Amino acid sequence: METKKEKKFDTVKMAREIKDKLDAKLSKMTKEEIVAYFREQRMKPDRVKPSA
């Protein structure tokens, strides 16, 4: 029988929290405001970029 180890960091939980937070913010915006928000976010210098 396999024993489970306690996780120090739960990636799925973190992803769901981020998604819920963003959903709450975007649900109050119009389409134009959402587009402007993502354009602004894309230009931030502290944005983490994925590496290949």
mmCIF entry with sequence, helices, sheets and N, C-alpha, C, O atoms, coordinates in Angstrom:
data_MODEL
# 
_entry.id   MODEL 
# 
_entity.id                         1 
_entity.type                       polymer 
_entity.pdbx_number_of_molecules   1 
# 
_entity_poly.entity_id                      1 
_entity_poly.type                           'polypeptide(L)' 
_entity_poly.nstd_linkage                   no 
_entity_poly.nstd_monomer                   no 
_entity_poly.pdbx_seq_one_letter_code       METKKEKKFDTVKMAREIKDKLDAKLSKMTKEEIVAYFREQRMKPDRVKPSA 
_entity_poly.pdbx_seq_one_letter_code_can   METKKEKKFDTVKMAREIKDKLDAKLSKMTKEEIVAYFREQRMKPDRVKPSA 
_entity_poly.pdbx_strand_id                 A 
# 
loop_
_entity_poly_seq.entity_id 
_entity_poly_seq.num 
_entity_poly_seq.mon_id 
_entity_poly_seq.hetero 
1 1  MET n 
1 2  GLU n 
1 3  THR n 
1 4  LYS n 
1 5  LYS n 
1 6  GLU n 
1 7  LYS n 
1 8  LYS n 
1 9  PHE n 
1 10 ASP n 
1 11 THR n 
1 12 VAL n 
1 13 LYS n 
1 14 MET n 
1 15 ALA n 
1 16 ARG n 
1 17 GLU n 
1 18 ILE n 
1 19 LYS n 
1 20 ASP n 
1 21 LYS n 
1 22 LEU n 
1 23 ASP n 
1 24 ALA n 
1 25 LYS n 
1 26 LEU n 
1 27 SER n 
1 28 LYS n 
1 29 MET n 
1 30 THR n 
1 31 LYS n 
1 32 GLU n 
1 33 GLU n 
1 34 ILE n 
1 35 VAL n 
1 36 ALA n 
1 37 TYR n 
1 38 PHE n 
1 39 ARG n 
1 40 GLU n 
1 41 GLN n 
1 42 ARG n 
1 43 MET n 
1 44 LYS n 
1 45 PRO n 
1 46 ASP n 
1 47 ARG n 
1 48 VAL n 
1 49 LYS n 
1 50 PRO n 
1 51 SER n 
1 52 ALA n 
# 
_struct_asym.id          A 
_struct_asym.entity_id   1 
# 
loop_
_struct_conf.conf_type_id 
_struct_conf.id 
_struct_conf.pdbx_PDB_helix_id 
_struct_conf.beg_label_comp_id 
_struct_conf.beg_label_asym_id 
_struct_conf.beg_label_seq_id 
_struct_conf.pdbx_beg_PDB_ins_code 
_struct_conf.end_label_comp_id 
_struct_conf.end_label_asym_id 
_struct_conf.end_label_seq_id 
_struct_conf.pdbx_end_PDB_ins_code 
_struct_conf.beg_auth_comp_id 
_struct_conf.beg_auth_asym_id 
_struct_conf.beg_auth_seq_id 
_struct_conf.end_auth_comp_id 
_struct_conf.end_auth_asym_id 
_struct_conf.end_auth_seq_id 
_struct_conf.pdbx_PDB_helix_class 
_struct_conf.details 
_struct_conf.pdbx_PDB_helix_length 
HELX_P HELX_P1 AA1 THR A 11 ? LEU A 26 ? THR A 11 LEU A 26 1 ? 16 
HELX_P HELX_P2 AA2 LYS A 31 ? ARG A 42 ? LYS A 31 ARG A 42 1 ? 12 
# 
_struct_conf_type.id          HELX_P 
_struct_conf_type.criteria    ? 
_struct_conf_type.reference   ? 
# 
loop_
_atom_site.group_PDB 
_atom_site.id 
_atom_site.type_symbol 
_atom_site.label_atom_id 
_atom_site.label_alt_id 
_atom_site.label_comp_id 
_atom_site.label_asym_id 
_atom_site.label_entity_id 
_atom_site.label_seq_id 
_atom_site.pdbx_PDB_ins_code 
_atom_site.Cartn_x 
_atom_site.Cartn_y 
_atom_site.Cartn_z 
_atom_site.occupancy 
_atom_site.B_iso_or_equiv 
_atom_site.pdbx_formal_charge 
_atom_site.auth_seq_id 
_atom_site.auth_comp_id 
_atom_site.auth_asym_id 
_atom_site.auth_atom_id 
_atom_site.pdbx_PDB_model_num 
ATOM 1   N N  . MET A 1 1  ? 0.835   -1.180 0.000   1.00 0.00 ? 1  MET A N  1 
ATOM 2   C CA . MET A 1 1  ? 0.000   0.000  0.000   1.00 0.00 ? 1  MET A CA 1 
ATOM 3   C C  . MET A 1 1  ? 0.884   1.248  0.000   1.00 0.00 ? 1  MET A C  1 
ATOM 4   O O  . MET A 1 1  ? 1.892   1.311  0.703   1.00 0.00 ? 1  MET A O  1 
ATOM 5   N N  . GLU A 1 2  ? 0.495   2.220  -0.786  1.00 0.00 ? 2  GLU A N  1 
ATOM 6   C CA . GLU A 1 2  ? 1.275   3.443  -0.929  1.00 0.00 ? 2  GLU A CA 1 
ATOM 7   C C  . GLU A 1 2  ? 0.841   4.495  0.096   1.00 0.00 ? 2  GLU A C  1 
ATOM 8   O O  . GLU A 1 2  ? -0.353  4.691  0.325   1.00 0.00 ? 2  GLU A O  1 
ATOM 9   N N  . THR A 1 3  ? 1.796   5.153  0.696   1.00 0.00 ? 3  THR A N  1 
ATOM 10  C CA . THR A 1 3  ? 1.461   6.223  1.636   1.00 0.00 ? 3  THR A CA 1 
ATOM 11  C C  . THR A 1 3  ? 1.585   7.566  0.926   1.00 0.00 ? 3  THR A C  1 
ATOM 12  O O  . THR A 1 3  ? 2.442   7.750  0.063   1.00 0.00 ? 3  THR A O  1 
ATOM 13  N N  . LYS A 1 4  ? 0.721   8.492  1.301   1.00 0.00 ? 4  LYS A N  1 
ATOM 14  C CA . LYS A 1 4  ? 0.731   9.814  0.679   1.00 0.00 ? 4  LYS A CA 1 
ATOM 15  C C  . LYS A 1 4  ? 1.594   10.757 1.495   1.00 0.00 ? 4  LYS A C  1 
ATOM 16  O O  . LYS A 1 4  ? 1.553   10.758 2.726   1.00 0.00 ? 4  LYS A O  1 
ATOM 17  N N  . LYS A 1 5  ? 2.370   11.554 0.794   1.00 0.00 ? 5  LYS A N  1 
ATOM 18  C CA . LYS A 1 5  ? 3.171   12.566 1.443   1.00 0.00 ? 5  LYS A CA 1 
ATOM 19  C C  . LYS A 1 5  ? 2.391   13.878 1.439   1.00 0.00 ? 5  LYS A C  1 
ATOM 20  O O  . LYS A 1 5  ? 1.643   14.169 0.505   1.00 0.00 ? 5  LYS A O  1 
ATOM 21  N N  . GLU A 1 6  ? 2.579   14.659 2.490   1.00 0.00 ? 6  GLU A N  1 
ATOM 22  C CA . GLU A 1 6  ? 1.919   15.952 2.542   1.00 0.00 ? 6  GLU A CA 1 
ATOM 23  C C  . GLU A 1 6  ? 2.640   16.926 1.609   1.00 0.00 ? 6  GLU A C  1 
ATOM 24  O O  . GLU A 1 6  ? 3.866   17.043 1.627   1.00 0.00 ? 6  GLU A O  1 
ATOM 25  N N  . LYS A 1 7  ? 1.851   17.611 0.803   1.00 0.00 ? 7  LYS A N  1 
ATOM 26  C CA . LYS A 1 7  ? 2.416   18.552 -0.152  1.00 0.00 ? 7  LYS A CA 1 
ATOM 27  C C  . LYS A 1 7  ? 2.804   19.847 0.551   1.00 0.00 ? 7  LYS A C  1 
ATOM 28  O O  . LYS A 1 7  ? 2.091   20.338 1.426   1.00 0.00 ? 7  LYS A O  1 
ATOM 29  N N  . LYS A 1 8  ? 3.942   20.382 0.151   1.00 0.00 ? 8  LYS A N  1 
ATOM 30  C CA . LYS A 1 8  ? 4.349   21.675 0.673   1.00 0.00 ? 8  LYS A CA 1 
ATOM 31  C C  . LYS A 1 8  ? 3.737   22.791 -0.160  1.00 0.00 ? 8  LYS A C  1 
ATOM 32  O O  . LYS A 1 8  ? 3.489   23.889 0.339   1.00 0.00 ? 8  LYS A O  1 
ATOM 33  N N  . PHE A 1 9  ? 3.497   22.504 -1.428  1.00 0.00 ? 9  PHE A N  1 
ATOM 34  C CA . PHE A 1 9  ? 2.933   23.492 -2.340  1.00 0.00 ? 9  PHE A CA 1 
ATOM 35  C C  . PHE A 1 9  ? 1.920   22.798 -3.242  1.00 0.00 ? 9  PHE A C  1 
ATOM 36  O O  . PHE A 1 9  ? 2.233   21.795 -3.883  1.00 0.00 ? 9  PHE A O  1 
ATOM 37  N N  . ASP A 1 10 ? 0.708   23.338 -3.287  1.00 0.00 ? 10 ASP A N  1 
ATOM 38  C CA . ASP A 1 10 ? -0.358  22.750 -4.093  1.00 0.00 ? 10 ASP A CA 1 
ATOM 39  C C  . ASP A 1 10 ? -0.594  23.614 -5.334  1.00 0.00 ? 10 ASP A C  1 
ATOM 40  O O  . ASP A 1 10 ? -1.230  24.665 -5.254  1.00 0.00 ? 10 ASP A O  1 
ATOM 41  N N  . THR A 1 11 ? -0.084  23.168 -6.466  1.00 0.00 ? 11 THR A N  1 
ATOM 42  C CA . THR A 1 11 ? -0.165  23.921 -7.706  1.00 0.00 ? 11 THR A CA 1 
ATOM 43  C C  . THR A 1 11 ? -1.602  24.087 -8.176  1.00 0.00 ? 11 THR A C  1 
ATOM 44  O O  . THR A 1 11 ? -1.977  25.171 -8.622  1.00 0.00 ? 11 THR A O  1 
ATOM 45  N N  . VAL A 1 12 ? -2.404  23.055 -8.089  1.00 0.00 ? 12 VAL A N  1 
ATOM 46  C CA . VAL A 1 12 ? -3.790  23.119 -8.550  1.00 0.00 ? 12 VAL A CA 1 
ATOM 47  C C  . VAL A 1 12 ? -4.568  24.137 -7.719  1.00 0.00 ? 12 VAL A C  1 
ATOM 48  O O  . VAL A 1 12 ? -5.344  24.924 -8.261  1.00 0.00 ? 12 VAL A O  1 
ATOM 49  N N  . LYS A 1 13 ? -4.362  24.117 -6.420  1.00 0.00 ? 13 LYS A N  1 
ATOM 50  C CA . LYS A 1 13 ? -5.038  25.070 -5.541  1.00 0.00 ? 13 LYS A CA 1 
ATOM 51  C C  . LYS A 1 13 ? -4.656  26.504 -5.909  1.00 0.00 ? 13 LYS A C  1 
ATOM 52  O O  . LYS A 1 13 ? -5.518  27.380 -5.976  1.00 0.00 ? 13 LYS A O  1 
ATOM 53  N N  . MET A 1 14 ? -3.368  26.740 -6.145  1.00 0.00 ? 14 MET A N  1 
ATOM 54  C CA . MET A 1 14 ? -2.901  28.069 -6.501  1.00 0.00 ? 14 MET A CA 1 
ATOM 55  C C  . MET A 1 14 ? -3.508  28.518 -7.827  1.00 0.00 ? 14 MET A C  1 
ATOM 56  O O  . MET A 1 14 ? -3.942  29.663 -7.948  1.00 0.00 ? 14 MET A O  1 
ATOM 57  N N  . ALA A 1 15 ? -3.545  27.637 -8.817  1.00 0.00 ? 15 ALA A N  1 
ATOM 58  C CA . ALA A 1 15 ? -4.098  27.969 -10.121 1.00 0.00 ? 15 ALA A CA 1 
ATOM 59  C C  . ALA A 1 15 ? -5.581  28.309 -10.014 1.00 0.00 ? 15 ALA A C  1 
ATOM 60  O O  . ALA A 1 15 ? -6.050  29.243 -10.665 1.00 0.00 ? 15 ALA A O  1 
ATOM 61  N N  . ARG A 1 16 ? -6.311  27.571 -9.210  1.00 0.00 ? 16 ARG A N  1 
ATOM 62  C CA . ARG A 1 16 ? -7.738  27.848 -9.031  1.00 0.00 ? 16 ARG A CA 1 
ATOM 63  C C  . ARG A 1 16 ? -7.964  29.180 -8.328  1.00 0.00 ? 16 ARG A C  1 
ATOM 64  O O  . ARG A 1 16 ? -8.891  29.915 -8.671  1.00 0.00 ? 16 ARG A O  1 
ATOM 65  N N  . GLU A 1 17 ? -7.126  29.495 -7.349  1.00 0.00 ? 17 GLU A N  1 
ATOM 66  C CA . GLU A 1 17 ? -7.247  30.775 -6.641  1.00 0.00 ? 17 GLU A CA 1 
ATOM 67  C C  . GLU A 1 17 ? -6.991  31.943 -7.596  1.00 0.00 ? 17 GLU A C  1 
ATOM 68  O O  . GLU A 1 17 ? -7.705  32.945 -7.560  1.00 0.00 ? 17 GLU A O  1 
ATOM 69  N N  . ILE A 1 18 ? -5.974  31.811 -8.446  1.00 0.00 ? 18 ILE A N  1 
ATOM 70  C CA . ILE A 1 18 ? -5.663  32.862 -9.421  1.00 0.00 ? 18 ILE A CA 1 
ATOM 71  C C  . ILE A 1 18 ? -6.815  33.012 -10.407 1.00 0.00 ? 18 ILE A C  1 
ATOM 72  O O  . ILE A 1 18 ? -7.216  34.131 -10.728 1.00 0.00 ? 18 ILE A O  1 
ATOM 73  N N  . LYS A 1 19 ? -7.351  31.887 -10.891 1.00 0.00 ? 19 LYS A N  1 
ATOM 74  C CA . LYS A 1 19 ? -8.460  31.907 -11.844 1.00 0.00 ? 19 LYS A CA 1 
ATOM 75  C C  . LYS A 1 19 ? -9.689  32.561 -11.234 1.00 0.00 ? 19 LYS A C  1 
ATOM 76  O O  . LYS A 1 19 ? -10.344 33.375 -11.886 1.00 0.00 ? 19 LYS A O  1 
ATOM 77  N N  . ASP A 1 20 ? -10.009 32.217 -9.997  1.00 0.00 ? 20 ASP A N  1 
ATOM 78  C CA . ASP A 1 20 ? -11.177 32.787 -9.333  1.00 0.00 ? 20 ASP A CA 1 
ATOM 79  C C  . ASP A 1 20 ? -11.015 34.288 -9.109  1.00 0.00 ? 20 ASP A C  1 
ATOM 80  O O  . ASP A 1 20 ? -11.966 35.053 -9.270  1.00 0.00 ? 20 ASP A O  1 
ATOM 81  N N  . LYS A 1 21 ? -9.816  34.699 -8.740  1.00 0.00 ? 21 LYS A N  1 
ATOM 82  C CA . LYS A 1 21 ? -9.531  36.118 -8.505  1.00 0.00 ? 21 LYS A CA 1 
ATOM 83  C C  . LYS A 1 21 ? -9.669  36.916 -9.807  1.00 0.00 ? 21 LYS A C  1 
ATOM 84  O O  . LYS A 1 21 ? -10.263 37.994 -9.823  1.00 0.00 ? 21 LYS A O  1 
ATOM 85  N N  . LEU A 1 22 ? -9.116  36.375 -10.895 1.00 0.00 ? 22 LEU A N  1 
ATOM 86  C CA . LEU A 1 22 ? -9.197  37.038 -12.192 1.00 0.00 ? 22 LEU A CA 1 
ATOM 87  C C  . LEU A 1 22 ? -10.636 37.055 -12.693 1.00 0.00 ? 22 LEU A C  1 
ATOM 88  O O  . LEU A 1 22 ? -11.079 38.055 -13.258 1.00 0.00 ? 22 LEU A O  1 
ATOM 89  N N  . ASP A 1 23 ? -11.361 35.977 -12.497 1.00 0.00 ? 23 ASP A N  1 
ATOM 90  C CA . ASP A 1 23 ? -12.753 35.898 -12.917 1.00 0.00 ? 23 ASP A CA 1 
ATOM 91  C C  . ASP A 1 23 ? -13.604 36.945 -12.200 1.00 0.00 ? 23 ASP A C  1 
ATOM 92  O O  . ASP A 1 23 ? -14.460 37.576 -12.820 1.00 0.00 ? 23 ASP A O  1 
ATOM 93  N N  . ALA A 1 24 ? -13.376 37.133 -10.910 1.00 0.00 ? 24 ALA A N  1 
ATOM 94  C CA . ALA A 1 24 ? -14.124 38.128 -10.149 1.00 0.00 ? 24 ALA A CA 1 
ATOM 95  C C  . ALA A 1 24 ? -13.835 39.534 -10.669 1.00 0.00 ? 24 ALA A C  1 
ATOM 96  O O  . ALA A 1 24 ? -14.733 40.373 -10.739 1.00 0.00 ? 24 ALA A O  1 
ATOM 97  N N  . LYS A 1 25 ? -12.584 39.785 -11.031 1.00 0.00 ? 25 LYS A N  1 
ATOM 98  C CA . LYS A 1 25 ? -12.201 41.101 -11.533 1.00 0.00 ? 25 LYS A CA 1 
ATOM 99  C C  . LYS A 1 25 ? -12.790 41.342 -12.922 1.00 0.00 ? 25 LYS A C  1 
ATOM 100 O O  . LYS A 1 25 ? -13.329 42.416 -13.189 1.00 0.00 ? 25 LYS A O  1 
ATOM 101 N N  . LEU A 1 26 ? -12.691 40.349 -13.806 1.00 0.00 ? 26 LEU A N  1 
ATOM 102 C CA . LEU A 1 26 ? -13.138 40.520 -15.186 1.00 0.00 ? 26 LEU A CA 1 
ATOM 103 C C  . LEU A 1 26 ? -14.655 40.514 -15.335 1.00 0.00 ? 26 LEU A C  1 
ATOM 104 O O  . LEU A 1 26 ? -15.180 41.094 -16.286 1.00 0.00 ? 26 LEU A O  1 
ATOM 105 N N  . SER A 1 27 ? -15.356 39.883 -14.431 1.00 0.00 ? 27 SER A N  1 
ATOM 106 C CA . SER A 1 27 ? -16.811 39.799 -14.553 1.00 0.00 ? 27 SER A CA 1 
ATOM 107 C C  . SER A 1 27 ? -17.476 41.158 -14.398 1.00 0.00 ? 27 SER A C  1 
ATOM 108 O O  . SER A 1 27 ? -18.621 41.334 -14.813 1.00 0.00 ? 27 SER A O  1 
ATOM 109 N N  . LYS A 1 28 ? -16.777 42.120 -13.809 1.00 0.00 ? 28 LYS A N  1 
ATOM 110 C CA . LYS A 1 28 ? -17.325 43.463 -13.611 1.00 0.00 ? 28 LYS A CA 1 
ATOM 111 C C  . LYS A 1 28 ? -16.944 44.413 -14.743 1.00 0.00 ? 28 LYS A C  1 
ATOM 112 O O  . LYS A 1 28 ? -17.330 45.582 -14.721 1.00 0.00 ? 28 LYS A O  1 
ATOM 113 N N  . MET A 1 29 ? -16.183 43.923 -15.740 1.00 0.00 ? 29 MET A N  1 
ATOM 114 C CA . MET A 1 29 ? -15.687 44.779 -16.815 1.00 0.00 ? 29 MET A CA 1 
ATOM 115 C C  . MET A 1 29 ? -16.437 44.545 -18.119 1.00 0.00 ? 29 MET A C  1 
ATOM 116 O O  . MET A 1 29 ? -17.018 43.484 -18.348 1.00 0.00 ? 29 MET A O  1 
ATOM 117 N N  . THR A 1 30 ? -16.404 45.577 -18.970 1.00 0.00 ? 30 THR A N  1 
ATOM 118 C CA . THR A 1 30 ? -16.944 45.441 -20.320 1.00 0.00 ? 30 THR A CA 1 
ATOM 119 C C  . THR A 1 30 ? -15.874 44.797 -21.195 1.00 0.00 ? 30 THR A C  1 
ATOM 120 O O  . THR A 1 30 ? -14.731 44.627 -20.773 1.00 0.00 ? 30 THR A O  1 
ATOM 121 N N  . LYS A 1 31 ? -16.257 44.443 -22.414 1.00 0.00 ? 31 LYS A N  1 
ATOM 122 C CA . LYS A 1 31 ? -15.318 43.810 -23.341 1.00 0.00 ? 31 LYS A CA 1 
ATOM 123 C C  . LYS A 1 31 ? -14.126 44.722 -23.610 1.00 0.00 ? 31 LYS A C  1 
ATOM 124 O O  . LYS A 1 31 ? -12.984 44.262 -23.639 1.00 0.00 ? 31 LYS A O  1 
ATOM 125 N N  . GLU A 1 32 ? -14.386 46.009 -23.806 1.00 0.00 ? 32 GLU A N  1 
ATOM 126 C CA . GLU A 1 32 ? -13.320 46.961 -24.089 1.00 0.00 ? 32 GLU A CA 1 
ATOM 127 C C  . GLU A 1 32 ? -12.371 47.099 -22.897 1.00 0.00 ? 32 GLU A C  1 
ATOM 128 O O  . GLU A 1 32 ? -11.158 47.206 -23.078 1.00 0.00 ? 32 GLU A O  1 
ATOM 129 N N  . GLU A 1 33 ? -12.919 47.096 -21.684 1.00 0.00 ? 33 GLU A N  1 
ATOM 130 C CA . GLU A 1 33 ? -12.096 47.195 -20.480 1.00 0.00 ? 33 GLU A CA 1 
ATOM 131 C C  . GLU A 1 33 ? -11.224 45.950 -20.305 1.00 0.00 ? 33 GLU A C  1 
ATOM 132 O O  . GLU A 1 33 ? -10.080 46.047 -19.861 1.00 0.00 ? 33 GLU A O  1 
ATOM 133 N N  . ILE A 1 34 ? -11.764 44.789 -20.654 1.00 0.00 ? 34 ILE A N  1 
ATOM 134 C CA . ILE A 1 34 ? -10.997 43.541 -20.549 1.00 0.00 ? 34 ILE A CA 1 
ATOM 135 C C  . ILE A 1 34 ? -9.821  43.558 -21.512 1.00 0.00 ? 34 ILE A C  1 
ATOM 136 O O  . ILE A 1 34 ? -8.706  43.186 -21.145 1.00 0.00 ? 34 ILE A O  1 
ATOM 137 N N  . VAL A 1 35 ? -10.068 43.994 -22.753 1.00 0.00 ? 35 VAL A N  1 
ATOM 138 C CA . VAL A 1 35 ? -8.996  44.074 -23.756 1.00 0.00 ? 35 VAL A CA 1 
ATOM 139 C C  . VAL A 1 35 ? -7.924  45.046 -23.278 1.00 0.00 ? 35 VAL A C  1 
ATOM 140 O O  . VAL A 1 35 ? -6.733  44.751 -23.380 1.00 0.00 ? 35 VAL A O  1 
ATOM 141 N N  . ALA A 1 36 ? -8.332  46.200 -22.757 1.00 0.00 ? 36 ALA A N  1 
ATOM 142 C CA . ALA A 1 36 ? -7.378  47.189 -22.260 1.00 0.00 ? 36 ALA A CA 1 
ATOM 143 C C  . ALA A 1 36 ? -6.592  46.634 -21.068 1.00 0.00 ? 36 ALA A C  1 
ATOM 144 O O  . ALA A 1 36 ? -5.394  46.888 -20.947 1.00 0.00 ? 36 ALA A O  1 
ATOM 145 N N  . TYR A 1 37 ? -7.251  45.888 -20.200 1.00 0.00 ? 37 TYR A N  1 
ATOM 146 C CA . TYR A 1 37 ? -6.592  45.301 -19.032 1.00 0.00 ? 37 TYR A CA 1 
ATOM 147 C C  . TYR A 1 37 ? -5.479  44.346 -19.467 1.00 0.00 ? 37 TYR A C  1 
ATOM 148 O O  . TYR A 1 37 ? -4.369  44.405 -18.937 1.00 0.00 ? 37 TYR A O  1 
ATOM 149 N N  . PHE A 1 38 ? -5.771  43.474 -20.423 1.00 0.00 ? 38 PHE A N  1 
ATOM 150 C CA . PHE A 1 38 ? -4.761  42.506 -20.848 1.00 0.00 ? 38 PHE A CA 1 
ATOM 151 C C  . PHE A 1 38 ? -3.632  43.157 -21.642 1.00 0.00 ? 38 PHE A C  1 
ATOM 152 O O  . PHE A 1 38 ? -2.487  42.711 -21.571 1.00 0.00 ? 38 PHE A O  1 
ATOM 153 N N  . ARG A 1 39 ? -3.945  44.201 -22.392 1.00 0.00 ? 39 ARG A N  1 
ATOM 154 C CA . ARG A 1 39 ? -2.878  44.938 -23.075 1.00 0.00 ? 39 ARG A CA 1 
ATOM 155 C C  . ARG A 1 39 ? -1.949  45.587 -22.062 1.00 0.00 ? 39 ARG A C  1 
ATOM 156 O O  . ARG A 1 39 ? -0.730  45.579 -22.234 1.00 0.00 ? 39 ARG A O  1 
ATOM 157 N N  . GLU A 1 40 ? -2.520  46.142 -21.017 1.00 0.00 ? 40 GLU A N  1 
ATOM 158 C CA . GLU A 1 40 ? -1.721  46.769 -19.955 1.00 0.00 ? 40 GLU A CA 1 
ATOM 159 C C  . GLU A 1 40 ? -0.864  45.731 -19.231 1.00 0.00 ? 40 GLU A C  1 
ATOM 160 O O  . GLU A 1 40 ? 0.306   45.981 -18.942 1.00 0.00 ? 40 GLU A O  1 
ATOM 161 N N  . GLN A 1 41 ? -1.442  44.575 -18.942 1.00 0.00 ? 41 GLN A N  1 
ATOM 162 C CA . GLN A 1 41 ? -0.718  43.519 -18.246 1.00 0.00 ? 41 GLN A CA 1 
ATOM 163 C C  . GLN A 1 41 ? 0.450   43.003 -19.090 1.00 0.00 ? 41 GLN A C  1 
ATOM 164 O O  . GLN A 1 41 ? 1.506   42.660 -18.560 1.00 0.00 ? 41 GLN A O  1 
ATOM 165 N N  . ARG A 1 42 ? 0.247   42.953 -20.395 1.00 0.00 ? 42 ARG A N  1 
ATOM 166 C CA . ARG A 1 42 ? 1.279   42.443 -21.297 1.00 0.00 ? 42 ARG A CA 1 
ATOM 167 C C  . ARG A 1 42 ? 2.508   43.352 -21.311 1.00 0.00 ? 42 ARG A C  1 
ATOM 168 O O  . ARG A 1 42 ? 3.625   42.881 -21.525 1.00 0.00 ? 42 ARG A O  1 
ATOM 169 N N  . MET A 1 43 ? 2.309   44.638 -21.086 1.00 0.00 ? 43 MET A N  1 
ATOM 170 C CA . MET A 1 43 ? 3.401   45.603 -21.164 1.00 0.00 ? 43 MET A CA 1 
ATOM 171 C C  . MET A 1 43 ? 4.156   45.789 -19.845 1.00 0.00 ? 43 MET A C  1 
ATOM 172 O O  . MET A 1 43 ? 5.159   46.501 -19.809 1.00 0.00 ? 43 MET A O  1 
ATOM 173 N N  . LYS A 1 44 ? 3.696   45.167 -18.775 1.00 0.00 ? 44 LYS A N  1 
ATOM 174 C CA . LYS A 1 44 ? 4.369   45.320 -17.484 1.00 0.00 ? 44 LYS A CA 1 
ATOM 175 C C  . LYS A 1 44 ? 5.757   44.671 -17.532 1.00 0.00 ? 44 LYS A C  1 
ATOM 176 O O  . LYS A 1 44 ? 5.907   43.552 -18.023 1.00 0.00 ? 44 LYS A O  1 
ATOM 177 N N  . PRO A 1 45 ? 6.766   45.378 -17.019 1.00 0.00 ? 45 PRO A N  1 
ATOM 178 C CA . PRO A 1 45 ? 8.133   44.834 -17.073 1.00 0.00 ? 45 PRO A CA 1 
ATOM 179 C C  . PRO A 1 45 ? 8.369   43.667 -16.117 1.00 0.00 ? 45 PRO A C  1 
ATOM 180 O O  . PRO A 1 45 ? 9.284   42.873 -16.340 1.00 0.00 ? 45 PRO A O  1 
ATOM 181 N N  . ASP A 1 46 ? 7.576   43.545 -15.068 1.00 0.00 ? 46 ASP A N  1 
ATOM 182 C CA . ASP A 1 46 ? 7.791   42.476 -14.086 1.00 0.00 ? 46 ASP A CA 1 
ATOM 183 C C  . ASP A 1 46 ? 7.031   41.201 -14.430 1.00 0.00 ? 46 ASP A C  1 
ATOM 184 O O  . ASP A 1 46 ? 6.932   40.293 -13.604 1.00 0.00 ? 46 ASP A O  1 
ATOM 185 N N  . ARG A 1 47 ? 6.501   41.131 -15.631 1.00 0.00 ? 47 ARG A N  1 
ATOM 186 C CA . ARG A 1 47 ? 5.727   39.965 -16.070 1.00 0.00 ? 47 ARG A CA 1 
ATOM 187 C C  . ARG A 1 47 ? 6.658   38.760 -16.214 1.00 0.00 ? 47 ARG A C  1 
ATOM 188 O O  . ARG A 1 47 ? 7.747   38.879 -16.775 1.00 0.00 ? 47 ARG A O  1 
ATOM 189 N N  . VAL A 1 48 ? 6.239   37.620 -15.717 1.00 0.00 ? 48 VAL A N  1 
ATOM 190 C CA . VAL A 1 48 ? 7.011   36.396 -15.829 1.00 0.00 ? 48 VAL A CA 1 
ATOM 191 C C  . VAL A 1 48 ? 6.712   35.763 -17.182 1.00 0.00 ? 48 VAL A C  1 
ATOM 192 O O  . VAL A 1 48 ? 5.556   35.506 -17.518 1.00 0.00 ? 48 VAL A O  1 
ATOM 193 N N  . LYS A 1 49 ? 7.745   35.522 -17.939 1.00 0.00 ? 49 LYS A N  1 
ATOM 194 C CA . LYS A 1 49 ? 7.585   34.931 -19.259 1.00 0.00 ? 49 LYS A CA 1 
ATOM 195 C C  . LYS A 1 49 ? 7.988   33.467 -19.213 1.00 0.00 ? 49 LYS A C  1 
ATOM 196 O O  . LYS A 1 49 ? 9.003   33.123 -18.608 1.00 0.00 ? 49 LYS A O  1 
ATOM 197 N N  . PRO A 1 50 ? 7.208   32.603 -19.843 1.00 0.00 ? 50 PRO A N  1 
ATOM 198 C CA . PRO A 1 50 ? 7.562   31.178 -19.848 1.00 0.00 ? 50 PRO A CA 1 
ATOM 199 C C  . PRO A 1 50 ? 8.850   30.938 -20.645 1.00 0.00 ? 50 PRO A C  1 
ATOM 200 O O  . PRO A 1 50 ? 9.122   31.627 -21.628 1.00 0.00 ? 50 PRO A O  1 
ATOM 201 N N  . SER A 1 51 ? 9.609   29.980 -20.219 1.00 0.00 ? 51 SER A N  1 
ATOM 202 C CA . SER A 1 51 ? 10.823  29.637 -20.956 1.00 0.00 ? 51 SER A CA 1 
ATOM 203 C C  . SER A 1 51 ? 10.618  28.310 -21.680 1.00 0.00 ? 51 SER A C  1 
ATOM 204 O O  . SER A 1 51 ? 9.900   27.431 -21.204 1.00 0.00 ? 51 SER A O  1 
ATOM 205 N N  . ALA A 1 52 ? 11.240  28.186 -22.798 1.00 0.00 ? 52 ALA A N  1 
ATOM 206 C CA . ALA A 1 52 ? 11.069  26.978 -23.607 1.00 0.00 ? 52 ALA A CA 1 
ATOM 207 C C  . ALA A 1 52 ? 12.184  25.996 -23.336 1.00 0.00 ? 52 ALA A C  1 
ATOM 208 O O  . ALA A 1 52 ? 12.212  24.916 -23.926 1.00 0.00 ? 52 ALA A O  1 
# 
